[in-house]
């Protein structure tokens, strides 16, 4: 890509379908050269947001800007964006090179120049030797890279990716998401990426925008959302968490002393005030100790061996805790009494 990447701005965008409000009042910014993921459960509004950015839907009110230009009511073919679809949308009768060149030729570029750009596009995604192959002769990951190359050669200000890995198996998803992220960082294009997969969002994003019921629930870097969730919904949606009752005993600068079932712990205060509150505790932040240890008591109610870790559920007076323990060499049987402690990381005060 040689064109400068563009920014994306939504200003108080609202979208309704009859009496149904899909997007309530959306304002967001995507900085040039960054990859921002719209993440959320089905029906949260992320796909509608992407379709409005692509020009496939128009907002009921508000403004959308790409590279500082108001494109709110422009049709899709007049916006400087390219889209990678969930289904890849490759022409089955065309080889990879012809698929990548198609959009260039359709825009009026000479066939020779379009071919040269297409060859460069395939080289960018590591498929320089596969231009002669039909889509059916490629793996799912290779087909996805052809679709990315086809979008990139158009040199859009913004690349849109709609659930781009949903058709791949788990192992291939991990590899292709790494390739997409490395490509984006190397070429520094602006990308808006839609997914419902939390791990995928954490792995590829500069910023994640979590949506719920047509609104932004929280936005920030992957680390910010994982380590400092703003609500029980975010805590459980990004990486799973146990939400437990606590009492904030003391605030000292950036830290707060909290107690859970009599166990005292120091955590970032995050604006908390003394009194009752809630903690998000990641499953791998829980320590299982012998029952006689100085922590609060529990009892193992479920255990599942998963190779490199064991998943436990432990019943406590405050409810059931989900625990991920890497100590596979000392498994605990169902019914074993334990004492439960917390590590220093993976715990955060959250709002109700």
ROKOLVEX-106402 format. One record per residue (C-alpha): residue in three letters; y, z, x. Coordinates in steps of 0.2 Angstrom, whole numbers, padded with zeros to 4 digits, always signed. Last residue first. Example, Ala and Ser with C-alpha at 12.3 -4.5 7.8 and 13.67 -1.06 7.14 Angstrom:
2
ser-0005+0036+0068/ala-0022+0039+0062/
end
This chain:
352
unk-0013+0199-0109/unk-0005+0196-0092/unk-0016+0196-0077/unk-0018+0207-0062/unk-0028+0198-0048/unk-0045+0201-0039/unk-0053+0188-0028/unk-0050+0196-0011/unk-0051+0214-0006/unk-0069+0216-0012/unk-0074+0226-0027/unk-0087+0239-0030/unk-0101+0242-0042/unk-0114+0255-0041/unk-0132+0250-0046/unk-0146+0255-0057/unk-0160+0242-0057/unk-0166+0237-0074/unk-0169+0219-0070/unk-0174+0218-0051/unk-0162+0217-0037/unk-0165+0204-0023/unk-0163+0209-0005/unk-0165+0193+0005/unk-0154+0183-0007/unk-0139+0192-0002/unk-0126+0179-0007/unk-0122+0188-0023/unk-0113+0180-0038/unk-0109+0193-0052/unk-0106+0192-0071/unk-0100+0209-0077/unk-0105+0215-0095/unk-0094+0228-0103/unk-0083+0243-0099/unk-0097+0256-0099/unk-0107+0244-0087/unk-0120+0231-0089/unk-0124+0220-0074/unk-0127+0202-0075/unk-0133+0194-0059/unk-0133+0177-0051/unk-0142+0176-0034/unk-0136+0165-0020/unk-0142+0151-0008/unk-0157+0146-0018/unk-0152+0149-0036/unk-0162+0166-0040/unk-0157+0172-0057/unk-0155+0191-0062/unk-0152+0199-0079/unk-0148+0216-0085/unk-0144+0225-0069/unk-0137+0242-0072/unk-0120+0249-0069/unk-0111+0264-0062/unk-0093+0265-0055/unk-0091+0267-0036/unk-0095+0281-0023/unk-0112+0276-0019/unk-0128+0284-0027/unk-0133+0269-0037/unk-0135+0258-0021/unk-0121+0245-0019/unk-0117+0229-0028/unk-0101+0221-0022/unk-0090+0211-0034/unk-0078+0198-0027/unk-0091+0184-0029/unk-0090+0184-0048/unk-0071+0183-0048/unk-0062+0198-0055/unk-0047+0195-0067/unk-0039+0212-0070/unk-0031+0218-0086/unk-0018+0231-0090/unk-0014+0249-0096/unk+0001+0258-0088/unk+0012+0256-0074/unk+0021+0239-0073/unk+0015+0223-0066/unk+0027+0210-0058/unk+0014+0202-0048/unk+0008+0218-0041/unk-0004+0211-0028/unk-0020+0222-0028/unk-0025+0239-0021/unk-0041+0247-0029/unk-0046+0264-0036/unk-0063+0266-0045/unk-0062+0278-0060/unk-0069+0265-0072/unk-0056+0252-0065/unk-0041+0260-0057/unk-0026+0251-0051/unk-0014+0253-0036/unk-0001+0239-0036/unk+0006+0230-0021/unk+0022+0219-0018/unk+0033+0234-0017/unk+0024+0250-0021/unk+0018+0251-0039/unk+0007+0265-0045/unk-0006+0269-0057/unk-0010+0252-0066/unk-0024+0255-0077/unk-0038+0243-0079/unk-0048+0233-0092/unk-0059+0219-0086/unk-0058+0200-0086/unk-0073+0194-0077/unk-0069+0177-0069/unk-0074+0159-0070/unk-0068+0146-0057/unk-0052+0140-0066/unk-0056+0142-0085/unk-0060+0160-0084/unk-0044+0166-0075/unk-0033+0152-0084/unk-0039+0158-0101/unk-0037+0177-0096/unk-0019+0173-0091/unk-0007+0170-0077/unk-0021+0166-0064/unk-0016+0172-0046/unk-0030+0168-0034/unk-0037+0152-0042/unk-0021+0145-0049/unk-0011+0149-0033/unk-0025+0142-0022/unk-0026+0126-0032/unk-0007+0124-0031/unk+0003+0127-0046/unk+0004+0125-0065/unk+0000+0136-0080/unk-0004+0135-0098/unk+0006+0118-0100/unk+0006+0113-0119/unk-0004+0102-0130/unk-0017+0115-0136/unk-0021+0120-0118/unk-0016+0111-0102/unk-0018+0116-0084/unk-0007+0107-0072/unk-0015+0107-0055/unk-0005+0103-0039/unk-0009+0095-0022/unk-0026+0091-0030/unk-0043+0084-0024/unk-0055+0099-0022/unk-0048+0111-0035/unk-0047+0098-0048/unk-0065+0092-0045/unk-0071+0110-0046/unk-0063+0113-0062/unk-0070+0098-0071/unk-0060+0093-0087/unk-0052+0079-0077/unk-0036+0068-0077/unk-0028+0062-0061/unk-0010+0057-0058/unk-0008+0049-0041/unk+0007+0046-0030/unk+0002+0036-0014/unk+0002+0044+0003/unk-0010+0031+0011/unk-0020+0043+0021/unk-0018+0057+0009/unk-0023+0047-0006/unk-0038+0039+0004/unk-0044+0056+0009/unk-0043+0063-0009/unk-0052+0048-0016/unk-0066+0049-0002/unk-0068+0067-0005/unk-0070+0064-0024/unk-0083+0051-0020/unk-0094+0063-0010/unk-0094+0077-0022/unk-0096+0065-0037/unk-0111+0058-0028/unk-0120+0074-0027/unk-0116+0079-0046/unk-0122+0062-0053/unk-0108+0049-0057/unk-0101+0043-0074/unk-0088+0057-0075/unk-0081+0053-0058/unk-0065+0043-0063/unk-0060+0055-0078/unk-0044+0044-0080/unk-0036+0040-0064/unk-0018+0034-0064/unk-0010+0027-0048/unk+0009+0028-0047/unk+0022+0017-0039/unk+0009+0003-0040/unk+0004-0008-0025/unk-0006-0020-0035/unk-0019-0019-0021/unk-0022+0000-0026/unk-0029-0004-0043/unk-0042-0016-0038/unk-0046-0005-0023/unk-0049+0010-0035/unk-0060+0000-0046/unk-0070-0006-0030/unk-0072+0012-0025/unk-0079+0017-0042/unk-0092+0003-0040/unk-0097+0009-0023/unk-0099+0027-0031/unk-0110+0020-0045/unk-0121+0010-0032/unk-0118-0009-0030/unk-0128-0024-0034/unk-0124-0023-0053/unk-0106-0024-0048/unk-0109-0041-0040/unk-0109-0041-0021/unk-0099-0054-0010/unk-0085-0042-0006/unk-0098-0029+0001/unk-0094-0030+0020/unk-0076-0023+0018/unk-0082-0009+0007/unk-0074+0006+0016/unk-0060+0010+0003/unk-0046+0002+0013/unk-0057-0012+0018/unk-0060-0017+0000/unk-0041-0017-0002/unk-0038-0028+0014/unk-0051-0041+0007/unk-0041-0040-0010/unk-0025-0043-0001/unk-0032-0058+0009/unk-0040-0065-0008/unk-0023-0063-0017/unk-0014-0073-0003/unk-0027-0087-0004/unk-0026-0088-0023/unk-0007-0088-0024/unk+0000-0073-0033/unk+0005-0076-0051/unk+0002-0059-0059/unk-0016-0064-0065/unk-0020-0068-0047/unk-0016-0051-0041/unk-0025-0043-0055/unk-0041-0053-0052/unk-0041-0050-0033/unk-0051-0034-0034/unk-0064-0041-0046/unk-0065-0057-0036/unk-0069-0047-0020/unk-0082-0036-0029/unk-0091-0051-0036/unk-0087-0058-0053/unk-0100-0059-0067/unk-0100-0040-0071/unk-0081-0039-0073/unk-0077-0021-0068/unk-0070-0009-0081/unk-0073+0006-0070/unk-0080+0016-0086/unk-0069+0031-0083/unk-0054+0019-0080/unk-0043+0018-0064/unk-0026+0014-0069/unk-0011+0005-0061/unk+0007+0009-0063/unk+0024+0000-0061/unk+0027-0001-0080/unk+0031-0017-0088/unk+0013-0022-0093/unk+0011-0005-0102/unk+0025-0008-0114/unk+0042+0000-0111/unk+0047+0014-0123/unk+0049+0029-0112/unk+0051+0019-0095/unk+0067+0028-0089/unk+0068+0024-0071/unk+0069+0038-0058/unk+0053+0033-0049/unk+0044+0034-0066/unk+0053+0042-0080/unk+0046+0048-0097/unk+0058+0054-0110/unk+0057+0065-0126/unk+0052+0061-0144/unk+0037+0054-0153/unk+0030+0048-0136/unk+0023+0031-0134/unk+0005+0027-0132/unk-0004+0015-0120/unk+0012+0015-0109/unk+0002+0022-0094/unk+0012+0038-0094/unk+0009+0040-0113/unk-0010+0037-0110/unk-0010+0050-0096/unk-0002+0063-0108/unk-0014+0059-0122/unk-0028+0061-0110/unk-0022+0078-0105/unk-0018+0084-0123/unk-0029+0100-0124/unk-0042+0091-0135/unk-0057+0093-0123/unk-0054+0107-0111/unk-0040+0106-0097/unk-0034+0099-0081/unk-0020+0087-0077/unk-0022+0084-0059/unk-0007+0080-0047/unk-0010+0070-0031/unk+0006+0069-0021/unk+0015+0055-0012/unk+0031+0056-0023/unk+0033+0072-0033/unk+0025+0074-0050/unk+0036+0083-0062/unk+0033+0091-0079/unk+0041+0094-0096/unk+0030+0094-0112/unk+0036+0100-0129/unk+0022+0100-0142/unk+0009+0087-0137/unk-0005+0082-0149/unk+0004+0088-0164/unk-0006+0083-0180/unk+0004+0079-0196/unk+0003+0061-0193/unk-0001+0058-0174/unk+0012+0068-0165/unk+0018+0067-0147/unk+0032+0077-0140/unk+0040+0075-0122/unk+0053+0087-0117/unk+0057+0078-0101/unk+0041+0071-0092/unk+0045+0065-0074/unk+0034+0055-0062/unk+0039+0051-0044/unk+0036+0035-0036/unk+0027+0030-0020/unk+0036+0018-0008/unk+0028+0000-0008/unk+0017-0004+0006/unk+0000+0000+0000/
end
